[in-house]
């Protein structure tokens, strides 16, 4: 799987560190494509839950 943080390639540790350093008021946008593993998505949600960060949204693309 590939992760991006602010549109830049990042590894899972970088994503976790970024989430843990966020203010709880910051909105986190989660984007995923159809090829992404659900397990990776769950890891990101787990990081957010561990931080007690509930201010996130899931963005999806409509089929064209």
N, CA and C of each residue as an Amber inpcrd file, in Angstrom:
protein
   192
   0.8280000  -1.1950000   0.0000000   0.0000000   0.0000000   0.0000000
   0.8640000   1.2470000   0.0000000   0.2940000   2.2960000  -0.5170000
   0.9830000   3.5760000  -0.5850000   0.2100000   4.5880000   0.2450000
   0.9310000   5.3400000   1.0640000   0.3210000   6.3800000   1.8890000
   0.8370000   7.7330000   1.4390000  -0.0310000   8.7200000   1.5380000
   0.3470000  10.0980000   1.2370000  -0.0480000  10.9660000   2.4130000
   0.7980000  11.9320000   2.6920000   0.5490000  12.8840000   3.7590000
   0.7210000  14.2650000   3.1520000  -0.3490000  15.0270000   3.1010000
  -0.3280000  16.3290000   2.4200000   0.1660000  16.1900000   0.9890000
  -0.3430000  15.1840000   0.3080000  -0.0390000  14.8980000  -1.1040000
   1.4100000  14.4950000  -1.3590000   2.1510000  14.1230000  -0.3100000
   3.5290000  13.6520000  -0.4640000   3.6120000  12.2120000   0.0240000
   4.3780000  11.4050000  -0.6910000   4.5590000  10.0070000  -0.3260000
   5.0890000   9.9020000   1.1010000   4.4930000   9.0080000   1.9010000
   4.8940000   8.8490000   3.3010000   4.7730000   7.3840000   3.6900000
   5.5760000   6.9910000   4.6820000   5.4170000   5.6330000   5.1920000
   4.4530000   5.6620000   6.3810000   4.0930000   4.4950000   6.8490000
   3.0870000   4.3860000   7.9060000   3.5280000   5.0870000   9.1890000
   4.8110000   5.0300000   9.5220000   5.3090000   5.7100000  10.7260000
   5.1620000   7.2200000  10.6160000   5.4180000   7.7620000   9.4380000
   5.2590000   9.2040000   9.2370000   3.8010000   9.6200000   9.4000000
   2.9080000   8.8000000   8.8790000   1.4760000   9.0870000   9.0210000
   1.0790000   9.0440000  10.4950000   1.5320000   8.0200000  11.1960000
   1.2200000   7.8970000  12.6230000   1.7530000   9.0960000  13.4020000
   2.9990000   9.4790000  13.1730000   3.5850000  10.6220000  13.8760000
   2.8230000  11.9060000  13.5850000   2.4080000  12.0780000  12.3440000
   1.6470000  13.2730000  11.9740000   0.3060000  13.3080000  12.7040000
  -0.3580000  12.1720000  12.7740000  -1.6490000  12.1080000  13.4710000
  -1.4670000  12.4090000  14.9530000  -0.4370000  11.8460000  15.5660000
  -0.2230000  12.0460000  16.9960000   0.1880000  13.4750000  17.3370000
   0.6630000  14.2330000  16.3530000   1.0540000  15.6180000  16.6160000
  -0.0510000  16.6180000  16.2670000  -1.1840000  16.1320000  15.7870000
  -2.2810000  17.0140000  15.3830000  -3.0620000  17.5670000  16.5650000
  -3.5500000  18.7650000  16.3850000  -4.5400000  19.3280000  17.2920000
  -5.8650000  18.6130000  17.0140000  -6.6320000  18.3370000  18.0400000
  -7.8880000  17.5970000  17.8620000  -8.9120000  18.3560000  17.0230000
  -8.7180000  19.6530000  16.8490000  -9.6430000  20.4510000  16.0410000
  -9.3330000  20.3630000  14.5490000  -8.1670000  19.8520000  14.2080000
  -7.7700000  19.7370000  12.8060000  -8.5940000  18.6550000  12.1200000
  -9.1470000  18.9940000  10.9700000  -9.9170000  18.0110000  10.2040000
  -8.9530000  17.1500000   9.3950000  -9.0820000  15.8570000   9.5370000
  -8.2750000  14.9060000   8.7750000  -9.1470000  14.3600000   7.6480000
  -8.6440000  14.4470000   6.4190000  -9.3560000  13.9010000   5.2690000
  -8.7210000  12.5770000   4.8770000  -9.5150000  11.5270000   4.8640000
  -9.0430000  10.2020000   4.4710000  -9.5460000   9.9040000   3.0670000
  -8.6110000   9.5910000   2.1930000  -8.9610000   9.2340000   0.8170000
  -8.4240000   7.8360000   0.5490000  -9.1910000   7.0670000  -0.1640000
  -8.7760000   5.7070000  -0.4860000  -9.2790000   5.3620000  -1.8730000
  -8.4860000   4.5820000  -2.5950000  -8.9720000   4.1360000  -3.8990000
  -9.4090000   2.6790000  -3.8040000  -9.9770000   2.1900000  -4.8720000
 -10.5460000   0.8390000  -4.8490000  -9.4900000  -0.2470000  -4.6830000
  -8.2210000   0.0750000  -4.9310000  -7.1530000  -0.9180000  -4.8240000
  -6.5180000  -0.9720000  -3.4350000  -6.8820000  -0.0450000  -2.5740000
  -6.2890000   0.0020000  -1.2370000  -6.7890000  -1.1660000  -0.3910000
  -5.9030000  -1.6710000   0.4490000  -6.2900000  -2.7410000   1.3670000
  -7.0810000  -2.1460000   2.5280000  -8.1610000  -2.8100000   2.8770000
  -8.9930000  -2.3450000   3.9850000  -8.1830000  -2.2990000   5.2790000
  -7.2610000  -3.2230000   5.4340000  -6.4110000  -3.2810000   6.6330000
  -5.6490000  -1.9680000   6.8370000  -5.1670000  -1.3730000   5.7690000
  -4.4400000  -0.1050000   5.8640000  -5.3560000   1.0190000   6.3270000
  -6.5580000   1.0290000   5.8030000  -7.5420000   2.0280000   6.2040000
  -7.8360000   1.8990000   7.6990000  -7.9910000   0.6780000   8.1690000
  -8.2720000   0.4260000   9.5850000  -7.1040000   0.8900000  10.4550000
  -5.8720000   0.7080000  10.0030000  -4.7090000   1.1680000  10.7760000
  -4.7720000   2.6740000  11.0050000  -5.1290000   3.4130000   9.9710000
  -5.2180000   4.8670000  10.1010000  -6.3300000   5.2420000  11.0790000
  -7.4610000   4.5770000  10.9820000  -8.5620000   4.8250000  11.9220000
  -8.1170000   4.4930000  13.3480000  -7.3590000   3.4200000  13.5180000
  -6.8420000   3.0540000  14.8440000  -5.9210000   4.1400000  15.4020000
  -5.0700000   4.7220000  14.5570000  -4.2040000   5.8270000  15.0010000
  -5.0580000   6.9990000  15.4850000  -6.0920000   7.3250000  14.7140000
  -6.9780000   8.4320000  15.0880000  -7.6920000   8.1370000  16.4080000
  -8.1520000   6.9100000  16.5840000  -8.8390000   6.5320000  17.8200000
  -7.8850000   6.5810000  19.0130000  -6.6450000   6.1350000  18.8280000
  -5.6590000   6.1540000  19.9140000  -5.3860000   7.5850000  20.3700000
  -5.4350000   8.5090000  19.4440000  -5.2200000   9.9290000  19.7400000
  -6.5080000  10.5900000  20.2420000  -7.6230000   9.8410000  20.1910000
  -8.9530000  10.3590000  20.5090000  -9.2980000  11.5330000  19.5980000
  -8.9010000  11.3820000  18.3470000  -9.1460000  12.3990000  17.3180000
 -10.3550000  11.9490000  16.4980000 -11.4570000  12.6350000  16.6780000
 -12.6930000  12.2370000  16.0000000 -13.0820000  13.1850000  14.8830000
 -12.2350000  14.1440000  14.5760000 -12.5500000  15.1490000  13.5730000
 -11.9370000  14.7470000  12.2350000 -12.5500000  13.7530000  11.5960000
 -12.0530000  13.3120000  10.2960000 -13.2190000  13.0380000   9.3600000
 -12.9130000  13.0650000   8.0840000 -13.9260000  12.7570000   7.0790000
 -13.3380000  11.8020000   6.0580000 -14.2060000  10.9930000   5.4900000
 -13.8030000  10.0160000   4.4810000 -14.2890000  10.5220000   3.1320000
 -13.3600000  10.6960000   2.2130000 -13.6880000  11.2000000   0.8850000
 -13.6990000  10.0530000  -0.1110000 -14.6930000  10.0410000  -0.9530000
 -14.7940000   9.0100000  -1.9830000 -14.9790000   9.6690000  -3.3400000
 -14.6220000   8.9370000  -4.3830000 -14.8330000   9.4170000  -5.7440000
 -16.0530000   8.7300000  -6.3150000 -16.8470000   9.4940000  -7.0300000
 -17.9950000   8.9060000  -7.7090000 -17.5100000   8.2190000  -8.9710000
 -18.1580000   7.1280000  -9.3340000 -17.8220000   6.4440000 -10.5850000
 -18.1310000   7.3530000 -11.7530000 -17.2240000   7.3750000 -12.6980000
 -17.4110000   8.2380000 -13.8730000 -18.0320000   7.4850000 -15.0030000
